Structures are given as structure tokens and as C-alpha cells.
Amino acid sequence: MTERQSRAKHGDERPISVSMALTNMSVVIRMGPGADDWPRRSENVNPSHPRRWYVYAHKNREGQVFYVGKGTGDRAWSKDRHAIWHHYIARHLGNQYSVEILLDNLNEEQALFAESEWIAHLGPQLVNWSNPGRDFDMDAIRLFHQRRNANRELIKEARKTEKTDLEPLTQWHADC
């Protein structure tokens, strides 16, 4: 007997909760009560000395999460990060952020999966390098590539010209 048939037999016609997310590892489908309540924080994490593998969040002053990661030891507090993270905290946060331990006392596989779920859940607001939920402005990306390619062509033409006649380059530079 399915859950719906069982509910109908007992007079309970509430809809079944279903949620789905694309993580950097898999597609996660959850059904049943509490399916929308994920990912969850642990109630009993050690916020200053997380145990074994753990999942953490970096937050801005307003408490909004901008980065989710996993690690052991002091990884959550390490500044050994990719350039996007450094640019974001310098430009938008004045290098001020807080760390929250979301889950701890995990093995590596559990931490990897939990991190993946958190990234899928918060995707668009995160600066994580690996983030399938991040929104991209495809028009801005196309414009960037067009301008970059045009600039490369100008440089190529300038290099040809500089070998024979510097006067046109001097005039072009003055006009810019």
C-alpha cells in the first residue's frame, strides 16, 4: 500500500511534501514529512572546535551566508581560498565575516554530501567556486568575451604597425 493510499484509508488527504535539488554530486529527491526542511543544522555542534569532518558557513554582517564549505581542523577559519572569495570579502564585506559550524562529527563522505546539499539549497547567493546553483548573467559574459576578443585584435594590429610605423599608433593612442 502506498503512503497516499494509507493516508486516504485513514482519512488523511494532506498532500505529500516533495523537494528536489541538483547538487555538485547528484540529484536529491526527498519525499514525505519534512522534505522541505533541509538541509538541517545540527543541534549539538561544537562551534569553536568542530569534531572530525564538518560543514561550515561564512556569513556577512547581516547573517546572510555567502560561502559554504567542509573541512577538518581549522579549515573554516582559514583564509587559503580562491580569488573570488578574497575579492568578495574585500570589496563587499570590508574583510569582515563570521563563521558558523552547521554540522560536525561527520566522516568525509557525509561532509561532502552535506556540503553539496547546502550549496544546492543556497546556490544563487554563494560565491563558492563549485556551485551548480549560481546564477550567471549570460549577456554580460558574452559582452565580456566580445570586448576581450576585440581588444586582442587591436593589440595584434598594433604589434604589426609598431614594427613599421609608430606615427599611426601615437595618433590612435592620443585619440583614445
For each residue, the residues with C-beta under 8 A, 3 or more apart:
1: 5 6 9
2: 5 6
3: 6 7 16 32
4: 7 8 16
5: 1 2 8 9
6: 1 2 3 9 10
7: 3 4 10 12 13 14
8: 4 5 11 12 13
9: 1 5 6
10: 6 7
11: 8
12: 7 8
13: 7 8
14: 7
15:
16: 3 4 31 32
17: 31 32 33 34 35 36
18: 29 30 31 35
19: 29 30 35 36 38
20: 27 28 29 30
21: 27 28 117 120 121
22: 27 28 120 132 133
23: 26 27 28 113 116 117 119 120 132
24: 116 119 120 130 131 132
25: 112 113 116
26: 23 116
27: 20 21 22 23
28: 20 21 22 23 117 120
29: 18 19 20
30: 18 19 20 35 38
31: 16 17 18 35
32: 3 16 17 35
33: 17
34: 17 37 38
35: 17 18 19 30 31 32 38
36: 17 19
37: 34 40
38: 19 30 34 35 117 121
39: 102 114 117 118 121
40: 37
41: 45 102 103
42: 45 102 103 104 105
43:
44:
45: 41 42 50 54 101 102 103 104 105
46: 49 50 51 101 104
47: 50 100 101
48:
49: 46
50: 45 46 47 54 56 76 101 104 105
51: 46 54 104 105
52: 72 104 105 106 107
53: 70 71 72 104 106 107 108 110 111
54: 45 50 51 70 71 72 76 101 102 103 104 105 106 111
55: 68 69 70 101 102 103 104 106 111 114 115 118
56: 50 68 69 70 71 75 76 99 100 101 102
57: 65 67 68 99 100 102 118
58: 65 66 67 68 69 76 89 97 98 99
59: 62 63 64 65 66 97 98 99 100
60: 63 64 66 92 93 97
61: 93 96 97
62: 59
63: 59 60 98
64: 59 60 125
65: 57 58 59 68 100 122 125 126
66: 58 59 60 88 93 97 125 126 127
67: 57 58 85 126 127 128
68: 55 56 57 58 65 102 115 118 119 122 126 128
69: 55 56 58 75 76 115 128
70: 53 54 55 56 75 111 112 114 115
71: 53 54 56 75 76 78 111
72: 52 53 54 75
73:
74: 77 78
75: 56 69 70 71 72 78
76: 50 54 56 58 69 71 99 101
77: 74 99
78: 71 74 75 81
79: 86
80:
81: 78 85 86
82: 85 86 129
83: 86 87
84: 87 88 127 129
85: 67 81 82 88 89 127 129
86: 79 81 82 83 89 90
87: 83 84 90 91
88: 66 84 85 91 92 93 127
89: 58 85 86 92 93 95 96 97
90: 86 87 93 94 95
91: 87 88
92: 60 88 89
93: 60 61 66 88 89 90 96 97
94: 90
95: 89 90
96: 61 89 93
97: 58 59 60 61 66 89 93
98: 58 59 63
99: 56 57 58 59 76 77
100: 47 56 57 59 65
101: 45 46 47 50 54 55 56 76 104
102: 39 41 42 45 54 55 56 57 68 114 118
103: 41 42 45 54 55 106 111 114
104: 42 45 46 50 51 52 53 54 55 101
105: 42 45 50 51 52 54
106: 52 53 54 55 103 110 111 114
107: 52 53 110 111
108: 53 111 112
109: 112 113
110: 53 106 107 113 114
111: 53 54 55 70 71 103 106 107 108 114 115
112: 25 70 108 109 115 116
113: 23 25 109 110 116 117
114: 39 55 70 102 103 106 110 111 117 118
115: 55 68 69 70 111 112 118 119
116: 23 24 25 26 112 113 119 120
117: 21 23 28 38 39 113 114 120 121
118: 39 55 57 68 102 114 115 121 122
119: 23 24 68 115 116 122 123 126 128 130 131 132 133
120: 21 22 23 24 28 116 117 123 132 133
121: 21 38 39 117 118
122: 65 68 118 119 125 126 133
123: 119 120 126 131 132 133 134
124: 133 134 135
125: 64 65 66 122
126: 65 66 67 68 119 122 123 131 133 134
127: 66 67 84 85 88 131
128: 67 68 69 119 131 134
129: 82 84 85
130: 24 119
131: 24 119 123 126 127 128 134
132: 22 23 24 119 120 123
133: 22 119 120 122 123 124 126
134: 123 124 126 128 131
135: 124
136: 141
137: 140 141
138: 141 142
139: 142 143
140: 137 143 144
141: 136 137 138 144 145
142: 138 139 145 146
143: 139 140 146 147
144: 140 141 147 148
145: 141 142 148 149
146: 142 143 149 150
147: 143 144 150 151
148: 144 145 151 152
149: 145 146 152 153
150: 146 147 153 154
151: 147 148 154 155
152: 148 149 155 156
153: 149 150 156 157
154: 150 151 157 158
155: 151 152 158 159
156: 152 153 159 160
157: 153 154 160 161
158: 154 155 161 162 169 172
159: 155 156 162 163
160: 156 157 163 164
161: 157 158 164 165 166 168 169
162: 158 159 166 169
163: 159 160
164: 160 161
165: 161 168 169
166: 161 162 169 170
167: 170 171
168: 161 165 171 172
169: 158 161 162 165 166 172 173
170: 166 167 173 174
171: 167 168 174 175
172: 158 168 169 175 176
173: 169 170 176
174: 170 171
175: 171 172
176: 172 173
